[in-house]
C-alpha cells in the first residue's frame, strides 16, 4: 500500500462527511439517523481509503467492512468505559454505544453499493475477461 491522493475520491469523501455531520447534528432519531447514517459511513470510509491510498477496490472494500464490523462488535463490550470516554459525546457519536445487528446489514449494503458503482464505472478490476 502506498499513499496516493485522488481528488475525485477525496471530493466524494468531503461531500459525504458534510452529509454525515448534518445527519448527526440535525436528525436526532429515526431511520435516517441510525440506519442510513451507518450505510453512508462505510461509503465515506471507502472514499477516504481510495482517496489516500493506491489500494484496489476489493482490498479497500474489505478493509472498510472489517473496520466497521470491528467497531460494531466492540459495542458489545464496555470499551468506552475502559478509556473513561463513556460520557464523551464525540466518542459516543463516532463509536456508538449499543450493538445493533441492523448496523452490520447497513454496512454490508453500503459496501455492496460501492462495489456495484465501481464495477459500472470501470474501476473494478475484473480478473475474468470475456472476449466477444
C-alpha positions as CSV (number, residue, x, y, z in Angstrom):
1,X,0.0,0.0,0.0
2,X,1.3,3.4,-1.0
3,X,0.0,6.9,-0.3
4,X,-1.5,8.3,-3.4
5,X,-4.0,11.1,-3.4
6,X,-7.1,11.0,-5.7
7,X,-9.1,14.3,-5.9
8,X,-12.2,12.5,-7.1
9,X,-12.5,10.2,-4.1
10,X,-11.5,12.9,-1.7
11,X,-14.2,15.2,-3.0
12,X,-16.7,12.4,-2.6
13,X,-15.4,11.9,1.0
14,X,-15.7,15.6,1.8
15,X,-19.3,15.7,0.5
16,X,-20.3,12.5,2.4
17,X,-18.7,13.9,5.6
18,X,-20.8,17.0,5.3
19,X,-23.9,14.8,4.9
20,X,-22.9,12.7,7.9
21,X,-22.4,15.8,10.1
22,X,-25.7,17.2,9.1
23,X,-27.4,13.8,9.9
24,X,-25.6,13.6,13.3
25,X,-26.4,17.2,14.4
26,X,-29.8,17.8,12.8
27,X,-31.6,14.5,12.9
28,X,-31.9,13.0,16.3
29,X,-33.9,9.8,15.8
30,X,-35.3,7.5,13.1
31,X,-34.2,5.6,10.0
32,X,-32.1,8.4,8.5
33,X,-30.1,8.9,11.7
34,X,-29.4,5.3,12.6
35,X,-29.6,3.1,9.5
36,X,-28.9,5.4,6.6
37,X,-26.1,7.1,8.5
38,X,-24.4,3.7,9.0
39,X,-24.9,2.9,5.3
40,X,-23.2,6.2,4.3
41,X,-20.4,5.9,6.8
42,X,-18.8,2.9,5.1
43,X,-19.1,4.7,1.8
44,X,-17.3,7.7,3.4
45,X,-14.6,5.5,4.8
46,X,-14.2,3.7,1.4
47,X,-13.8,7.1,-0.3
48,X,-11.2,8.2,2.2
49,X,-9.2,4.9,1.7
50,X,-9.4,5.2,-2.1
51,X,-8.6,8.9,-2.0
52,X,-5.5,8.5,0.1
53,X,-4.0,5.1,-1.0
54,X,-3.5,3.0,-4.1
55,X,-5.3,0.1,-2.6
56,X,-7.5,-1.9,-5.0
57,X,-11.3,-1.7,-5.0
58,X,-11.7,-5.1,-3.4
59,X,-9.0,-4.5,-0.8
60,X,-10.3,-1.1,0.2
61,X,-13.9,-2.5,0.5
62,X,-12.8,-5.4,2.7
63,X,-10.7,-3.2,5.0
64,X,-13.5,-0.8,5.4
65,X,-16.0,-3.5,6.1
66,X,-13.7,-5.2,8.7
67,X,-13.2,-1.8,10.4
68,X,-17.0,-1.2,10.5
69,X,-17.7,-4.7,11.8
70,X,-14.9,-4.4,14.4
71,X,-16.2,-1.2,15.8
72,X,-19.8,-2.6,15.9
73,X,-18.6,-5.7,17.7
74,X,-16.7,-3.6,20.2
75,X,-20.0,-2.1,21.1
76,X,-20.8,-5.5,22.8
77,X,-18.1,-4.6,25.3
78,X,-17.8,-1.6,27.7
79,X,-14.7,-0.5,25.7
80,X,-15.5,3.3,26.1
81,X,-15.5,2.8,29.9
82,X,-12.0,1.3,29.7
83,X,-10.8,4.6,28.3
84,X,-13.0,6.8,30.5
85,X,-15.0,8.0,27.5
86,X,-18.5,6.8,28.3
87,X,-19.7,10.4,28.8
88,X,-17.9,11.8,25.8
89,X,-20.4,12.9,23.1
90,X,-17.7,12.7,20.4
91,X,-16.7,9.1,21.3
92,X,-20.3,8.0,21.5
93,X,-21.0,9.6,18.1
94,X,-18.0,8.0,16.4
95,X,-18.0,4.6,18.1
96,X,-21.6,4.3,19.0
97,X,-22.8,2.9,22.3
98,X,-25.1,-0.1,21.5
99,X,-24.7,-3.1,19.2
100,X,-27.4,-3.4,16.5
101,X,-27.4,-6.3,14.1
102,X,-29.1,-4.0,11.6
103,X,-26.0,-1.8,11.6
104,X,-24.0,-4.8,10.2
105,X,-26.6,-5.1,7.4
106,X,-26.3,-1.4,6.7
107,X,-22.5,-1.6,6.5
108,X,-22.7,-4.6,4.1
109,X,-25.3,-2.9,1.9
110,X,-23.1,0.2,1.8
111,X,-20.1,-1.8,0.6
112,X,-22.2,-3.7,-1.9
113,X,-23.3,-0.3,-3.3
114,X,-19.7,0.8,-3.6
115,X,-18.7,-2.4,-5.4
116,X,-21.6,-2.0,-7.8
117,X,-20.8,1.6,-8.6
118,X,-17.1,0.8,-9.0
119,X,-17.9,-2.1,-11.3
120,X,-20.2,0.1,-13.5
121,X,-17.7,2.9,-13.6
122,X,-15.0,0.6,-14.8
123,X,-12.8,0.9,-11.7
124,X,-13.3,-2.6,-10.6
125,X,-10.5,-4.8,-12.0
126,X,-12.3,-7.8,-13.4
127,X,-9.9,-10.8,-13.4
128,X,-12.2,-12.8,-15.9
129,X,-12.3,-11.0,-19.2
130,X,-14.7,-12.2,-21.8
131,X,-13.8,-11.6,-25.4
132,X,-16.7,-11.4,-27.9
